[in-house]
């Protein structure tokens, strides 16, 4: 297999950024480089400290270890008999007994491990770990509308980057009072649903995710009409800052003396040039203006009235039992899908009629909405809402060439970064031995088990990123 060079990767990342820019109108695009920036434009400096292999901006960083660790693409694994392994595969195969295509099989397993590790480790980053909690960490608004200068100095509704590259907004009105950090678990549920739709390969480059959550305080919007108006002012405030110049800096939390730059393979990093947000690849996503979700008291009330969960069966694994219980609880949440009427950039209007025809639409059950000839609000279960938005995005990507190219560029960027990582792991394994490198040690055993239609370890069957109960390990 041809190994991509660092120069090829850098060129590809630049092409990806250009592809993402193409979904903007010509009036939105901005020249790059410091010489072309208007003199009256302030520069936003974004400094990100990393203590692990990942960040929400540059998620695919398995070859970038935290401070004090080796830069070799290796992994410490438990190599003794345990309940999490099929112990028949623990011992290395006899010399000459491997199939002729064993190297290809190992590479395939390493590719799966790359995305598995990315999805699992990204959960520890701020937007996914605590950004959904209503204990002061979730963004809170206490006004009915946002001024156009909302994201300038002196007005701080959270960092602008938190809203960019998110497909939609999810709003929690004041009367929404989850018990036991249920909104945190909702974030976990959405993370899992979004990953499953992407076959476990998260397109999370540059802070991308399904949604940005926000909570409305006592002085914030309450009715659907008020929330819709607020959302329009939020979009206007974000759009007003997209031409702002941004300078990204990456630092280790405890860098060794004389070393402040990011380690090798810290990709995909934004350019070191001072550029606008959208020239860095941070944009207002395609349907962000057109649709949002409201998690209101109705679905929380439904959740609290659920019947008692079934009792744990004798000898049933406690972890799996708790996972099933959590999954059942969260799968019964409902959400309001709300159209804003701003569909100028869409190829086709958003249509809720298929949800009604499929029997997936529930009673809106709100005093502030009585229906319309073309429904602007619909209540559905949370997983249905995620799937509906996924379907809208797929249709838009198929219909609009520039939107489709931007989505494909992210997928290709993922694969390029994965290929580089796999090559680095294989090179290291050739130096130290396949049995000595932790990643190839796992990959060999998974490959042997897969040949027999079996699995070597639990993560090969149910990756750790699918768990709802245990989010941080």
MARVO-224209 format. One record per residue (C-alpha): residue in three letters; x negated, y negated, z; chain. Coordinates in Angstrom, 3 decimals. Each point is the difference from the previous one (the first is absolute). Example, Ala and Ser with C-alpha at 12.3 -4.5 7.8 and 13.67 -1.06 7.14 Angstrom:
<rec ALA,<-12.300,4.500,7.800>,A>
<rec SER,<-1.370,-3.440,-0.660>,A>
REM end
This chain:
<rec UNK,<0.000,0.000,0.000>,A>
<rec UNK,<-1.308,-3.417,-0.908>,A>
<rec UNK,<-0.710,-2.084,3.070>,A>
<rec UNK,<1.233,-3.634,-0.222>,A>
<rec UNK,<-2.684,-2.541,0.806>,A>
<rec UNK,<0.421,-2.881,2.423>,A>
<rec UNK,<-0.044,-2.401,-2.971>,A>
<rec UNK,<2.799,1.951,-1.686>,A>
<rec UNK,<2.012,-0.074,3.211>,A>
<rec UNK,<-0.526,-3.750,0.394>,A>
<rec UNK,<1.098,-0.590,-3.594>,A>
<rec UNK,<3.050,2.191,0.524>,A>
<rec UNK,<1.017,-1.842,3.164>,A>
<rec UNK,<-0.242,-3.269,-1.906>,A>
<rec UNK,<2.234,1.420,-2.744>,A>
<rec UNK,<2.498,1.130,2.645>,A>
<rec UNK,<0.149,-3.500,1.445>,A>
<rec UNK,<0.622,-1.393,-3.492>,A>
<rec UNK,<2.782,2.517,-0.605>,A>
<rec UNK,<1.713,-1.075,3.212>,A>
<rec UNK,<-0.273,-3.636,-1.069>,A>
<rec UNK,<1.892,0.789,-3.204>,A>
<rec UNK,<3.285,0.348,1.876>,A>
<rec UNK,<-0.160,-3.727,0.770>,A>
<rec UNK,<1.363,-2.663,-2.294>,A>
<rec UNK,<-2.554,-2.175,-1.826>,A>
<rec UNK,<0.830,-2.955,2.248>,A>
<rec UNK,<-0.900,2.083,3.052>,A>
<rec UNK,<-3.438,1.033,-1.198>,A>
<rec UNK,<-3.012,-1.895,1.177>,A>
<rec UNK,<-3.574,-0.165,-1.175>,A>
<rec UNK,<-2.570,1.774,2.112>,A>
<rec UNK,<-3.247,-1.194,1.467>,A>
<rec UNK,<-0.747,-2.906,2.281>,A>
<rec UNK,<-0.743,-2.453,-2.812>,A>
<rec UNK,<3.563,0.221,-1.338>,A>
<rec UNK,<1.759,-0.558,3.323>,A>
<rec UNK,<1.774,-3.329,0.520>,A>
<rec UNK,<-1.942,-2.181,2.389>,A>
<rec UNK,<3.072,-0.575,2.175>,A>
<rec UNK,<0.565,3.725,0.571>,A>
<rec UNK,<-1.003,1.281,3.415>,A>
<rec UNK,<-1.747,3.355,0.188>,A>
<rec UNK,<1.380,2.799,2.157>,A>
<rec UNK,<-2.739,2.101,1.578>,A>
<rec UNK,<0.995,3.592,0.741>,A>
<rec UNK,<-2.455,1.823,2.259>,A>
<rec UNK,<0.685,3.676,0.615>,A>
<rec UNK,<-1.870,1.947,2.650>,A>
<rec UNK,<-0.133,3.729,-0.475>,A>
<rec UNK,<-0.711,2.565,2.694>,A>
<rec UNK,<1.202,3.035,-1.943>,A>
<rec UNK,<-0.178,1.353,-3.531>,A>
<rec UNK,<3.153,-1.798,-1.081>,A>
<rec UNK,<1.722,-3.349,-0.125>,A>
<rec UNK,<3.395,-1.023,-1.317>,A>
<rec UNK,<-1.729,-1.958,-2.773>,A>
<rec UNK,<-2.428,2.692,-1.133>,A>
<rec UNK,<1.486,3.331,1.089>,A>
<rec UNK,<-2.090,2.533,-1.916>,A>
<rec UNK,<-3.140,-0.175,2.118>,A>
<rec UNK,<-0.922,3.507,1.042>,A>
<rec UNK,<-3.586,-0.597,-1.112>,A>
<rec UNK,<-0.207,-3.144,2.130>,A>
<rec UNK,<-0.498,1.111,3.617>,A>
<rec UNK,<0.343,-2.321,2.997>,A>
<rec UNK,<-2.987,-1.588,1.665>,A>
<rec UNK,<-2.652,2.382,1.237>,A>
<rec UNK,<0.980,2.989,-2.138>,A>
<rec UNK,<-1.776,1.575,-2.931>,A>
<rec UNK,<0.930,-1.197,-3.475>,A>
<rec UNK,<0.033,3.612,-1.230>,A>
<rec UNK,<3.483,1.159,-1.094>,A>
<rec UNK,<0.279,2.641,2.703>,A>
<rec UNK,<2.604,0.952,2.564>,A>
<rec UNK,<-0.185,1.730,3.367>,A>
<rec UNK,<2.292,3.035,-0.005>,A>
<rec UNK,<0.763,2.695,2.546>,A>
<rec UNK,<-1.436,3.248,-1.346>,A>
<rec UNK,<1.192,2.558,2.557>,A>
<rec UNK,<3.125,2.132,0.220>,A>
<rec UNK,<3.089,-1.989,0.995>,A>
<rec UNK,<3.772,-0.048,-0.416>,A>
<rec UNK,<-0.249,-2.642,-2.731>,A>
<rec UNK,<-2.000,2.267,-2.353>,A>
<rec UNK,<0.652,3.228,-1.835>,A>
<rec UNK,<-3.033,1.609,1.573>,A>
<rec UNK,<-0.357,2.581,-2.787>,A>
<rec UNK,<-1.625,-2.722,-2.096>,A>
<rec UNK,<-2.408,-1.298,2.641>,A>
<rec UNK,<-3.030,2.019,-1.079>,A>
<rec UNK,<-1.694,-1.062,-3.244>,A>
<rec UNK,<0.630,2.302,-2.972>,A>
<rec UNK,<-2.588,2.583,-0.958>,A>
<rec UNK,<-2.549,-1.201,-2.532>,A>
<rec UNK,<1.267,0.502,-3.540>,A>
<rec UNK,<3.601,0.634,1.040>,A>
<rec UNK,<1.251,-3.492,-0.850>,A>
<rec UNK,<2.021,-0.494,-3.202>,A>
<rec UNK,<-1.801,-1.543,-2.967>,A>
<rec UNK,<1.972,-3.225,0.324>,A>
<rec UNK,<-0.684,-0.454,3.716>,A>
<rec UNK,<-1.643,-3.419,-0.503>,A>
<rec UNK,<3.077,-1.258,-1.842>,A>
<rec UNK,<2.226,1.349,2.771>,A>
<rec UNK,<-2.145,-1.714,2.649>,A>
<rec UNK,<0.254,-3.306,-1.862>,A>
<rec UNK,<3.781,0.315,-0.144>,A>
<rec UNK,<0.142,0.617,3.734>,A>
<rec UNK,<-2.318,-2.957,0.648>,A>
<rec UNK,<2.292,-2.210,-2.072>,A>
<rec UNK,<2.949,1.082,2.142>,A>
<rec UNK,<-2.045,-0.655,3.152>,A>
<rec UNK,<-0.906,-3.484,-1.241>,A>
<rec UNK,<3.619,-1.112,-0.215>,A>
<rec UNK,<0.976,1.970,3.096>,A>
<rec UNK,<-2.671,-1.786,2.048>,A>
<rec UNK,<0.909,-3.358,-1.519>,A>
<rec UNK,<3.673,0.380,0.884>,A>
<rec UNK,<-0.759,1.239,3.517>,A>
<rec UNK,<-2.599,-2.626,0.893>,A>
<rec UNK,<1.887,-2.923,-1.493>,A>
<rec UNK,<2.701,0.546,2.651>,A>
<rec UNK,<-2.417,-1.414,2.579>,A>
<rec UNK,<-0.164,-3.397,-1.711>,A>
<rec UNK,<1.967,-2.944,1.339>,A>
<rec UNK,<2.866,-0.215,-2.535>,A>
<rec UNK,<0.934,3.631,0.625>,A>
<rec UNK,<-1.038,0.635,3.603>,A>
<rec UNK,<1.491,-2.925,1.945>,A>
<rec UNK,<1.289,-2.434,-2.621>,A>
<rec UNK,<3.491,1.479,0.340>,A>
<rec UNK,<0.409,-0.402,3.744>,A>
<rec UNK,<2.396,-2.521,1.491>,A>
<rec UNK,<-2.236,-0.562,3.027>,A>
<rec UNK,<-1.516,-3.169,-1.403>,A>
<rec UNK,<-2.027,1.536,-2.803>,A>
<rec UNK,<2.766,-0.060,-2.632>,A>
<rec UNK,<0.277,-3.335,-1.813>,A>
<rec UNK,<2.832,-2.015,1.571>,A>
<rec UNK,<1.976,-2.902,-1.488>,A>
<rec UNK,<2.087,-2.391,2.073>,A>
<rec UNK,<1.256,-2.303,-2.732>,A>
<rec UNK,<2.744,0.270,-2.609>,A>
<rec UNK,<-2.261,-1.034,-2.871>,A>
<rec UNK,<-3.704,-0.361,-0.651>,A>
<rec UNK,<-1.515,-3.225,-1.291>,A>
<rec UNK,<-1.909,0.227,-3.271>,A>
<rec UNK,<-3.213,-0.695,1.918>,A>
<rec UNK,<0.706,2.990,2.287>,A>
<rec UNK,<-3.316,1.709,-0.671>,A>
<rec UNK,<-2.204,-3.062,0.294>,A>
<rec UNK,<-1.955,-0.991,3.088>,A>
<rec UNK,<2.305,-0.929,2.862>,A>
<rec UNK,<2.668,2.424,-1.202>,A>
<rec UNK,<-0.843,3.618,0.699>,A>
<rec UNK,<2.633,2.657,-0.783>,A>
<rec UNK,<-2.764,2.603,-0.071>,A>
<rec UNK,<-2.889,0.313,-2.431>,A>
<rec UNK,<1.014,-0.481,-3.620>,A>
<rec UNK,<-1.754,3.233,-0.902>,A>
<rec UNK,<2.573,1.931,2.052>,A>
<rec UNK,<2.695,-0.860,-2.572>,A>
<rec UNK,<-2.013,0.499,-3.174>,A>
<rec UNK,<0.112,3.322,-1.856>,A>
<rec UNK,<3.049,1.102,2.019>,A>
<rec UNK,<2.930,1.246,-2.066>,A>
<rec UNK,<2.715,-1.494,2.239>,A>
<rec UNK,<0.742,-1.613,3.380>,A>
<rec UNK,<1.760,1.836,2.844>,A>
<rec UNK,<1.787,-2.264,2.488>,A>
<rec UNK,<1.008,0.835,3.573>,A>
<rec UNK,<2.669,-2.497,1.193>,A>
<rec UNK,<0.128,-1.213,3.596>,A>
<rec UNK,<2.724,2.441,1.048>,A>
<rec UNK,<-2.213,2.883,-1.078>,A>
<rec UNK,<-1.440,1.250,3.270>,A>
<rec UNK,<-1.632,3.383,-0.555>,A>
<rec UNK,<-0.712,2.044,3.094>,A>
<rec UNK,<-3.335,1.727,0.553>,A>
<rec UNK,<-1.807,-1.673,-2.909>,A>
<rec UNK,<2.366,1.581,-2.524>,A>
<rec UNK,<-0.909,-2.684,-2.547>,A>
<rec UNK,<-3.608,1.209,0.304>,A>
<rec UNK,<1.157,3.508,-0.868>,A>
<rec UNK,<1.979,-1.433,-2.909>,A>
<rec UNK,<-3.290,-1.296,-1.371>,A>
<rec UNK,<-1.465,3.486,0.291>,A>
<rec UNK,<3.017,1.481,-1.752>,A>
<rec UNK,<-0.266,-2.476,-2.882>,A>
<rec UNK,<-3.733,0.663,-0.273>,A>
<rec UNK,<0.660,3.716,-0.350>,A>
<rec UNK,<2.879,-0.427,-2.461>,A>
<rec UNK,<-2.034,-2.356,-2.189>,A>
<rec UNK,<-2.974,2.368,0.016>,A>
<rec UNK,<2.146,2.987,-0.914>,A>
<rec UNK,<1.365,-1.878,-3.005>,A>
<rec UNK,<-3.613,-0.612,-1.040>,A>
<rec UNK,<-0.920,3.685,0.483>,A>
<rec UNK,<-2.193,-0.889,2.958>,A>
<rec UNK,<-2.172,-2.386,-2.004>,A>
<rec UNK,<0.606,-3.451,1.478>,A>
<rec UNK,<-0.365,-2.931,-2.414>,A>
<rec UNK,<-0.936,-2.183,2.957>,A>
<rec UNK,<-2.836,-1.996,-1.530>,A>
<rec UNK,<-0.112,-3.652,1.014>,A>
<rec UNK,<2.489,0.256,2.874>,A>
<rec UNK,<2.685,1.624,-2.173>,A>
<rec UNK,<2.946,1.692,1.687>,A>
<rec UNK,<3.717,0.600,-0.340>,A>
<rec UNK,<1.106,-2.858,2.251>,A>
<rec UNK,<-0.903,-2.799,2.395>,A>
<rec UNK,<2.155,-0.069,3.179>,A>
<rec UNK,<1.190,-3.146,1.757>,A>
<rec UNK,<2.201,-0.598,3.041>,A>
<rec UNK,<2.467,-2.877,0.390>,A>
<rec UNK,<0.101,-1.650,3.417>,A>
<rec UNK,<3.044,-1.606,1.596>,A>
<rec UNK,<-0.259,-3.093,-2.222>,A>
<rec UNK,<-0.617,1.992,-3.150>,A>
<rec UNK,<2.488,1.085,-2.677>,A>
<rec UNK,<2.860,2.301,0.965>,A>
<rec UNK,<2.382,0.330,-2.953>,A>
<rec UNK,<-0.791,1.561,-3.372>,A>
<rec UNK,<0.339,-3.420,-1.643>,A>
<rec UNK,<-2.409,-1.585,2.485>,A>
<rec UNK,<-2.540,2.790,-0.442>,A>
<rec UNK,<0.243,-0.303,-3.793>,A>
<rec UNK,<-0.661,-3.736,0.186>,A>
<rec UNK,<-2.902,0.585,2.372>,A>
<rec UNK,<-1.467,2.565,-2.379>,A>
<rec UNK,<0.081,-2.489,-2.868>,A>
<rec UNK,<-1.881,-2.577,2.062>,A>
<rec UNK,<-2.506,2.674,1.038>,A>
<rec UNK,<-0.655,0.866,-3.645>,A>
<rec UNK,<-0.397,-3.676,-0.862>,A>
<rec UNK,<-2.493,-0.469,2.819>,A>
<rec UNK,<-2.041,2.989,-1.143>,A>
<rec UNK,<0.077,-1.046,-3.658>,A>
<rec UNK,<-1.250,-3.463,0.909>,A>
<rec UNK,<-3.225,1.510,1.370>,A>
<rec UNK,<-0.853,2.491,-2.763>,A>
<rec UNK,<-2.375,-2.478,-1.655>,A>
<rec UNK,<-1.884,-0.595,3.250>,A>
<rec UNK,<-3.698,0.801,-0.155>,A>
<rec UNK,<-1.030,2.962,2.148>,A>
<rec UNK,<-3.414,1.185,1.121>,A>
<rec UNK,<-0.250,3.533,1.405>,A>
<rec UNK,<-2.694,0.976,2.468>,A>
<rec UNK,<-0.499,3.480,1.438>,A>
<rec UNK,<-1.943,0.478,3.192>,A>
<rec UNK,<-0.758,2.875,2.297>,A>
<rec UNK,<1.361,-0.507,3.507>,A>
<rec UNK,<-3.458,0.753,1.426>,A>
<rec UNK,<-2.443,-0.290,-2.907>,A>
<rec UNK,<-3.595,1.008,0.531>,A>
<rec UNK,<-2.495,-2.826,0.183>,A>
<rec UNK,<-0.525,-1.686,-3.352>,A>
<rec UNK,<2.875,1.831,-1.667>,A>
<rec UNK,<3.306,-1.765,-0.570>,A>
<rec UNK,<1.107,1.122,-3.456>,A>
<rec UNK,<2.443,2.832,-0.536>,A>
<rec UNK,<-1.617,3.440,-0.371>,A>
<rec UNK,<-0.180,1.784,-3.372>,A>
<rec UNK,<3.210,1.301,-1.560>,A>
<rec UNK,<2.187,-2.487,1.866>,A>
<rec UNK,<2.427,0.062,-2.907>,A>
<rec UNK,<2.181,-1.350,-1.442>,A>
<rec UNK,<-1.143,-3.286,1.507>,A>
<rec UNK,<1.351,-3.299,-1.256>,A>
<rec UNK,<-2.503,-1.980,-2.016>,A>
<rec UNK,<-2.562,-2.033,1.927>,A>
<rec UNK,<0.918,-2.943,-2.210>,A>
<rec UNK,<2.396,-2.596,1.355>,A>
<rec UNK,<3.181,0.645,-1.942>,A>
<rec UNK,<3.732,-0.433,0.338>,A>
<rec UNK,<2.067,2.643,1.764>,A>
<rec UNK,<1.402,1.449,-3.217>,A>
<rec UNK,<-3.388,0.024,-1.704>,A>
<rec UNK,<-1.175,2.150,2.912>,A>
<rec UNK,<2.912,2.362,-0.744>,A>
<rec UNK,<2.325,-1.196,2.797>,A>
<rec UNK,<3.408,-0.800,-1.469>,A>
<rec UNK,<3.702,-0.341,0.749>,A>
<rec UNK,<1.246,3.386,-1.175>,A>
<rec UNK,<2.474,0.473,-2.810>,A>
<rec UNK,<3.283,0.480,1.924>,A>
<rec UNK,<-0.982,-1.873,3.185>,A>
<rec UNK,<2.239,-2.983,-0.868>,A>
<rec UNK,<2.912,2.132,-1.157>,A>
<rec UNK,<0.670,2.427,2.827>,A>
<rec UNK,<-0.524,0.431,3.732>,A>
<rec UNK,<1.050,2.337,2.827>,A>
<rec UNK,<1.746,-0.845,3.272>,A>
<rec UNK,<-0.174,2.366,2.977>,A>
<rec UNK,<2.953,-1.170,2.092>,A>
<rec UNK,<1.742,1.059,3.211>,A>
<rec UNK,<2.381,2.252,-1.906>,A>
<rec UNK,<-2.560,2.635,-0.806>,A>
<rec UNK,<-1.618,-0.245,3.430>,A>
<rec UNK,<3.400,0.555,1.605>,A>
<rec UNK,<0.479,3.062,-2.189>,A>
<rec UNK,<-3.407,1.229,1.096>,A>
<rec UNK,<0.786,-0.395,3.703>,A>
<rec UNK,<3.250,1.958,-0.375>,A>
<rec UNK,<-1.586,3.081,-1.522>,A>
<rec UNK,<0.912,3.250,1.757>,A>
<rec UNK,<-2.591,1.670,2.180>,A>
<rec UNK,<-2.753,1.707,-1.921>,A>
<rec UNK,<-0.186,3.749,-0.062>,A>
<rec UNK,<-1.924,1.721,2.735>,A>
<rec UNK,<-3.516,1.182,-0.628>,A>
<rec UNK,<-0.058,3.645,-1.039>,A>
<rec UNK,<-2.121,2.520,1.920>,A>
<rec UNK,<-3.579,0.113,-1.271>,A>
<rec UNK,<0.680,-2.932,-2.355>,A>
<rec UNK,<-3.020,-2.236,-0.486>,A>
<rec UNK,<0.525,-3.181,2.038>,A>
<rec UNK,<-1.574,-2.266,-2.628>,A>
<rec UNK,<2.215,1.313,-2.788>,A>
<rec UNK,<3.075,-0.223,2.226>,A>
<rec UNK,<-0.685,-3.657,0.848>,A>
<rec UNK,<-0.699,-0.763,-3.653>,A>
<rec UNK,<3.313,1.488,-1.086>,A>
<rec UNK,<1.850,-1.942,2.699>,A>
<rec UNK,<-1.648,-3.260,-0.995>,A>
<rec UNK,<0.639,0.671,-3.669>,A>
<rec UNK,<3.690,0.711,0.608>,A>
<rec UNK,<0.382,-3.193,2.011>,A>
<rec UNK,<-1.702,-2.267,-2.524>,A>
<rec UNK,<1.617,1.599,-3.036>,A>
<rec UNK,<3.418,-1.143,1.296>,A>
<rec UNK,<-0.896,-3.680,0.119>,A>
<rec UNK,<1.744,-2.198,-2.523>,A>
<rec UNK,<-1.136,-3.144,-1.769>,A>
<rec UNK,<1.642,-2.837,-1.881>,A>
<rec UNK,<-1.295,-0.518,-3.521>,A>
<rec UNK,<0.616,-3.643,-0.908>,A>
<rec UNK,<-0.318,-1.557,-3.459>,A>
<rec UNK,<-1.043,-3.658,-0.058>,A>
<rec UNK,<1.193,-0.782,-3.523>,A>
<rec UNK,<-3.516,-1.021,-1.048>,A>
<rec UNK,<-0.573,2.516,-2.789>,A>
<rec UNK,<-1.569,-2.211,-2.664>,A>
<rec UNK,<-3.221,2.021,-0.058>,A>
<rec UNK,<1.740,3.393,-0.173>,A>
<rec UNK,<0.635,1.932,-3.188>,A>
<rec UNK,<3.427,1.124,1.251>,A>
<rec UNK,<2.251,-1.215,2.835>,A>
<rec UNK,<-0.091,2.069,3.176>,A>
<rec UNK,<3.091,2.216,0.023>,A>
<rec UNK,<1.408,1.644,3.132>,A>
<rec UNK,<2.721,1.848,-1.924>,A>
<rec UNK,<-2.002,3.268,-0.257>,A>
<rec UNK,<-0.115,0.119,3.810>,A>
<rec UNK,<3.805,-0.164,0.141>,A>
<rec UNK,<0.396,2.581,-2.767>,A>
<rec UNK,<-2.340,2.399,1.811>,A>
<rec UNK,<1.875,-0.421,3.286>,A>
<rec UNK,<-3.073,-1.509,1.670>,A>
<rec UNK,<1.502,-3.416,0.770>,A>
<rec UNK,<1.357,-0.429,3.533>,A>
<rec UNK,<2.389,-2.564,1.456>,A>
<rec UNK,<-1.822,-3.343,0.321>,A>
<rec UNK,<2.068,-0.677,3.139>,A>
<rec UNK,<-0.940,-3.651,0.475>,A>
<rec UNK,<2.304,-2.957,0.586>,A>
<rec UNK,<-2.161,-2.243,-2.191>,A>
<rec UNK,<0.382,2.128,-3.146>,A>
<rec UNK,<3.293,1.085,-1.550>,A>
<rec UNK,<-1.229,1.294,-3.338>,A>
<rec UNK,<-0.088,-1.357,-3.550>,A>
<rec UNK,<0.795,1.185,-3.551>,A>
<rec UNK,<-3.712,0.763,-0.350>,A>
<rec UNK,<-1.189,1.049,3.425>,A>
<rec UNK,<-2.873,-2.104,1.346>,A>
<rec UNK,<-0.340,1.983,3.236>,A>
<rec UNK,<0.100,3.734,0.614>,A>
<rec UNK,<-0.694,2.122,3.066>,A>
<rec UNK,<-1.875,3.260,-0.471>,A>
<rec UNK,<-2.137,2.346,2.057>,A>
<rec UNK,<-3.577,-1.140,0.343>,A>
<rec UNK,<-1.501,2.704,-2.201>,A>
<rec UNK,<2.568,-0.800,-2.697>,A>
<rec UNK,<-1.043,-3.664,0.128>,A>
<rec UNK,<-3.656,0.921,-0.510>,A>
<rec UNK,<0.839,2.292,-2.906>,A>
<rec UNK,<2.251,-2.640,-1.587>,A>
<rec UNK,<-2.778,-2.602,0.065>,A>
<rec UNK,<-2.422,2.568,-1.373>,A>
<rec UNK,<2.395,0.698,-2.890>,A>
<rec UNK,<0.433,-3.716,-0.747>,A>
<rec UNK,<-3.774,-0.443,-0.130>,A>
<rec UNK,<-0.461,3.020,-2.280>,A>
<rec UNK,<2.621,-1.310,-2.436>,A>
<rec UNK,<-1.583,-3.455,-0.059>,A>
<rec UNK,<-3.457,1.488,-0.573>,A>
<rec UNK,<1.319,2.043,-2.910>,A>
<rec UNK,<1.847,-2.952,-1.535>,A>
<rec UNK,<-2.575,-2.781,0.465>,A>
<rec UNK,<-3.435,0.690,-1.442>,A>
<rec UNK,<-1.916,-2.386,2.264>,A>
<rec UNK,<1.624,1.352,3.177>,A>
<rec UNK,<-0.676,3.570,-1.098>,A>
<rec UNK,<-3.626,-0.778,-0.827>,A>
<rec UNK,<-0.560,-1.557,3.428>,A>
<rec UNK,<1.389,3.105,1.731>,A>
<rec UNK,<-2.086,2.318,-2.169>,A>
<rec UNK,<-3.132,-2.059,0.695>,A>
<rec UNK,<0.396,0.668,3.727>,A>
<rec UNK,<0.312,3.745,-0.607>,A>
<rec UNK,<-3.075,0.026,-2.230>,A>
<rec UNK,<-1.919,-2.058,2.537>,A>
<rec UNK,<0.840,2.580,2.667>,A>
<rec UNK,<-1.250,2.802,-2.193>,A>
<rec UNK,<-3.241,-1.807,-0.839>,A>
<rec UNK,<-0.746,-0.518,3.685>,A>
<rec UNK,<0.919,3.599,0.750>,A>
<rec UNK,<-2.329,1.279,-2.735>,A>
<rec UNK,<-2.906,-1.985,1.410>,A>
<rec UNK,<0.653,1.361,3.490>,A>
<rec UNK,<0.235,3.607,-1.189>,A>
<rec UNK,<-3.302,-0.372,-1.869>,A>
<rec UNK,<-1.667,-1.461,3.081>,A>
<rec UNK,<1.259,2.867,2.161>,A>
<rec UNK,<-1.154,2.612,-2.515>,A>
<rec UNK,<-3.420,-1.650,-0.283>,A>
<rec UNK,<-0.392,-0.002,3.770>,A>
<rec UNK,<1.111,3.643,0.175>,A>
<rec UNK,<-2.623,0.935,-2.587>,A>
<rec UNK,<-2.670,-1.563,2.214>,A>
<rec UNK,<1.076,1.477,3.343>,A>
<rec UNK,<2.064,3.014,-1.054>,A>
<rec UNK,<3.708,0.544,-0.608>,A>
<rec UNK,<0.393,1.582,3.434>,A>
<rec UNK,<-1.672,-2.989,1.687>,A>
<rec UNK,<2.119,-2.795,-1.476>,A>
<rec UNK,<3.276,-0.174,1.926>,A>
<rec UNK,<2.134,-0.949,-2.993>,A>
<rec UNK,<-1.267,2.816,-2.236>,A>
<rec UNK,<0.224,2.432,2.931>,A>
<rec UNK,<3.739,-0.696,0.162>,A>
<rec UNK,<0.398,-0.141,-3.798>,A>
<rec UNK,<-1.586,3.427,-0.574>,A>
<rec UNK,<2.328,1.660,2.490>,A>
<rec UNK,<3.068,-1.766,-1.319>,A>
<rec UNK,<-0.918,1.047,-3.535>,A>
<rec UNK,<-0.400,3.650,1.012>,A>
<rec UNK,<3.334,-0.045,1.836>,A>
<rec UNK,<1.792,-1.719,-2.876>,A>
<rec UNK,<-1.174,2.701,-2.438>,A>
<rec UNK,<1.922,2.474,2.161>,A>
<rec UNK,<3.057,-2.237,0.249>,A>
<rec UNK,<-0.846,-0.823,3.621>,A>
<rec UNK,<-1.275,-2.940,2.047>,A>
<rec UNK,<-3.112,-0.246,2.139>,A>
<rec UNK,<1.034,-2.780,2.391>,A>
<rec UNK,<3.183,-1.747,1.121>,A>
<rec UNK,<-0.827,-3.228,-1.850>,A>
<rec UNK,<0.009,1.925,-3.265>,A>
<rec UNK,<3.695,0.748,0.643>,A>
<rec UNK,<1.134,-3.138,1.838>,A>
<rec UNK,<-2.478,-2.904,-0.199>,A>
<rec UNK,<-0.395,-1.969,3.209>,A>
<rec UNK,<1.379,-3.170,-1.624>,A>
<rec UNK,<3.454,1.621,-0.078>,A>
<rec UNK,<0.290,0.088,3.789>,A>
<rec UNK,<2.397,-2.480,1.619>,A>
<rec UNK,<-0.516,0.768,3.689>,A>
<rec UNK,<-3.798,-0.179,0.220>,A>
<rec UNK,<-1.044,-3.046,-2.008>,A>
<rec UNK,<-3.456,-0.674,1.461>,A>
<rec UNK,<-2.339,2.848,0.792>,A>
REM end
